[in-house]
């Protein structure tokens, strides 16, 4: 039976409609369970002691209530994170990800708006250069980027991580496409005739019109910076300047690993980005679909 026939039968039969709804929710529940199982394992593993970590997939098995050894469940792993410098690493990650996301969104929005709405000599060449930059693999830029940071004296500084990420070609091109579809030229001309300056025009009119794309790009950049693992190890040498992604990896010992502490650190790195997605999921989805064209 085709999808349209199923929908037609369900529309005419209340019982069939309820069965279809129940079946849909059942399928969604199965996929939701598959998605949430790794997070449940991460949470329960972070609550285990070193002695009880391998006694059970989730909580340690024992003779307690529900067959769980509750004496092997503890919050000490989270308390010990402060002793190994996770608080400082968390602050570094929040600063790097927030500053990079905000500044890159503003720079890319301004660049994309200029390419879309300004007429100037070399505009086609600039657009072609942006498209050509999209073809360059990021790993190829590590060596020349390191050389430039060395010459500018930006090694072992947070600025050395933030400045190279301010205007990626991907973001400039995304905002160019969004500005072509969302920013009317007539409104810009009317605002200029009323005496609005270019800076005020950008922040007052253009940026609010690009809000869906700005929200999506802000989140994408925040996640990319938060999860950046190679860049901080190349640019930063001081342990107190390393972000959370590097600090969590350093919890693994050379001869032995405290997996409970490692899982607690991993949970600490996952929780902020999960909360950010829940807060900005509407803007993120709107930004992903802002370029859709009705057919």
DAJOGI-V117486 format. One record per backbone hydrogen bond with DSSP energy under -0.5 kcal/mol. CO is the residue of the C=O (numbers start at 0). NH is the residue of the N-H. E is the energy in kcal/mol with one decimal. If there is no record, write none. Layout:
co->{CO | CO}
nh->{NH | NH}
e->{E | E}
This chain:
co->{1 | 2 | 3 | 4 | 5 | 6 | 7 | 8 | 12 | 13 | 14 | 15 | 16 | 17 | 18 | 19 | 20 | 21 | 22 | 23 | 24 | 25 | 26 | 27 | 28 | 29 | 30 | 31 | 32 | 33 | 35 | 36 | 37 | 38 | 39 | 40 | 41 | 42 | 43 | 44 | 46 | 48 | 51 | 53 | 54 | 59 | 63 | 64 | 66 | 67 | 68 | 69 | 71 | 74 | 74 | 75 | 76 | 77 | 77 | 78 | 79 | 80 | 80 | 81 | 84 | 85 | 86 | 87 | 88 | 88 | 89 | 90 | 91 | 92 | 93 | 94 | 95 | 96 | 97 | 98 | 99 | 100 | 101 | 102 | 103 | 104 | 105 | 106 | 107 | 108 | 109 | 110 | 111 | 112 | 113 | 117 | 119 | 121 | 122 | 123 | 124 | 125 | 126 | 127 | 128 | 129 | 131 | 132 | 134 | 136 | 137 | 138 | 139 | 140 | 141 | 142 | 143 | 144 | 145 | 146 | 147 | 148 | 148 | 148 | 149 | 153 | 156 | 157 | 157 | 158 | 161 | 162 | 167 | 168 | 169 | 170 | 171 | 172 | 173 | 174 | 175 | 176 | 177 | 178 | 181 | 183 | 184 | 185 | 186 | 187 | 188 | 189 | 190 | 191 | 196 | 197 | 198 | 199 | 200 | 200 | 201 | 204 | 205 | 207 | 209 | 210 | 211 | 212 | 213 | 214 | 215 | 216 | 217 | 218 | 219 | 220 | 221 | 222 | 224 | 228 | 229 | 230 | 230 | 231 | 234 | 237 | 238 | 242 | 243 | 244 | 245 | 247 | 248 | 256 | 257 | 258 | 259 | 260 | 261 | 262 | 263 | 264 | 265 | 266 | 267 | 268 | 269 | 270 | 271 | 272 | 273 | 274 | 275 | 276 | 279 | 280 | 281 | 282 | 283 | 284 | 285 | 286 | 288}
nh->{5 | 6 | 7 | 8 | 9 | 10 | 11 | 12 | 16 | 17 | 18 | 19 | 20 | 21 | 22 | 23 | 24 | 25 | 26 | 27 | 28 | 29 | 30 | 31 | 32 | 33 | 34 | 35 | 36 | 37 | 39 | 40 | 41 | 42 | 43 | 44 | 45 | 46 | 46 | 47 | 73 | 52 | 54 | 55 | 60 | 68 | 66 | 67 | 61 | 69 | 71 | 72 | 48 | 77 | 78 | 79 | 80 | 80 | 81 | 81 | 83 | 83 | 85 | 84 | 88 | 89 | 90 | 91 | 92 | 243 | 93 | 94 | 95 | 96 | 97 | 98 | 99 | 100 | 101 | 102 | 103 | 104 | 105 | 106 | 107 | 108 | 109 | 110 | 111 | 112 | 113 | 114 | 115 | 116 | 117 | 119 | 122 | 125 | 126 | 127 | 128 | 129 | 130 | 131 | 132 | 133 | 134 | 135 | 136 | 139 | 140 | 141 | 143 | 144 | 145 | 146 | 147 | 148 | 149 | 150 | 151 | 152 | 153 | 154 | 152 | 156 | 159 | 160 | 161 | 162 | 164 | 165 | 171 | 172 | 173 | 174 | 175 | 176 | 177 | 178 | 179 | 180 | 181 | 182 | 183 | 187 | 188 | 189 | 190 | 191 | 192 | 193 | 195 | 194 | 200 | 201 | 202 | 203 | 204 | 205 | 206 | 208 | 209 | 210 | 213 | 214 | 215 | 216 | 217 | 218 | 219 | 220 | 221 | 222 | 223 | 224 | 225 | 226 | 227 | 232 | 233 | 233 | 234 | 235 | 155 | 240 | 241 | 246 | 247 | 248 | 249 | 250 | 251 | 258 | 261 | 262 | 263 | 264 | 265 | 266 | 267 | 268 | 269 | 270 | 271 | 272 | 273 | 274 | 275 | 276 | 277 | 278 | 279 | 280 | 283 | 284 | 285 | 286 | 287 | 288 | 289 | 289 | 291}
e->{-2.1 | -2.2 | -2.2 | -2.7 | -2.5 | -2.0 | -1.4 | -1.1 | -2.3 | -2.2 | -2.3 | -2.5 | -2.3 | -2.7 | -2.6 | -2.3 | -2.4 | -2.1 | -2.2 | -2.4 | -2.4 | -1.9 | -2.1 | -2.5 | -2.3 | -2.1 | -1.9 | -2.5 | -1.7 | -0.5 | -2.3 | -2.5 | -2.2 | -2.4 | -2.6 | -2.3 | -1.6 | -0.6 | -0.7 | -1.2 | -3.1 | -0.5 | -1.2 | -1.2 | -1.9 | -2.7 | -1.9 | -1.1 | -1.7 | -1.3 | -1.6 | -1.2 | -1.3 | -0.7 | -1.4 | -2.3 | -0.6 | -0.6 | -0.5 | -0.7 | -0.9 | -0.6 | -2.4 | -1.1 | -1.8 | -2.5 | -2.0 | -2.2 | -2.3 | -0.7 | -2.5 | -2.3 | -2.8 | -2.8 | -2.2 | -2.6 | -2.3 | -2.3 | -2.5 | -2.4 | -2.4 | -2.0 | -2.0 | -2.6 | -2.7 | -2.2 | -2.3 | -2.6 | -2.9 | -2.3 | -2.1 | -2.2 | -1.6 | -2.6 | -1.6 | -0.6 | -1.5 | -2.5 | -2.4 | -2.7 | -2.3 | -2.0 | -2.2 | -2.5 | -2.0 | -1.0 | -1.3 | -1.0 | -0.6 | -1.1 | -1.8 | -1.2 | -0.5 | -2.1 | -2.3 | -2.0 | -2.2 | -2.3 | -2.1 | -2.0 | -2.1 | -0.6 | -2.7 | -0.6 | -0.8 | -1.0 | -0.6 | -1.2 | -1.9 | -2.4 | -1.2 | -1.5 | -2.1 | -2.4 | -2.0 | -2.4 | -1.9 | -2.2 | -2.2 | -2.7 | -2.1 | -1.2 | -2.1 | -1.9 | -0.7 | -1.3 | -2.4 | -2.3 | -2.3 | -2.2 | -2.2 | -1.4 | -2.3 | -1.5 | -2.5 | -2.1 | -2.2 | -2.4 | -2.0 | -2.0 | -3.1 | -1.2 | -1.4 | -1.2 | -2.8 | -2.9 | -2.0 | -2.8 | -2.5 | -1.8 | -2.4 | -2.7 | -2.2 | -2.5 | -2.4 | -2.5 | -2.6 | -2.3 | -0.8 | -0.7 | -1.3 | -0.7 | -2.6 | -2.2 | -2.8 | -1.5 | -1.1 | -2.0 | -2.6 | -1.1 | -1.5 | -1.5 | -1.1 | -1.2 | -2.2 | -2.7 | -1.9 | -2.2 | -2.2 | -2.5 | -2.0 | -1.5 | -1.5 | -2.4 | -0.7 | -0.5 | -2.1 | -2.3 | -2.3 | -2.2 | -2.0 | -1.8 | -2.1 | -0.7 | -2.5 | -2.5 | -2.3 | -2.4 | -1.9 | -1.5 | -0.5 | -0.6 | -1.5}
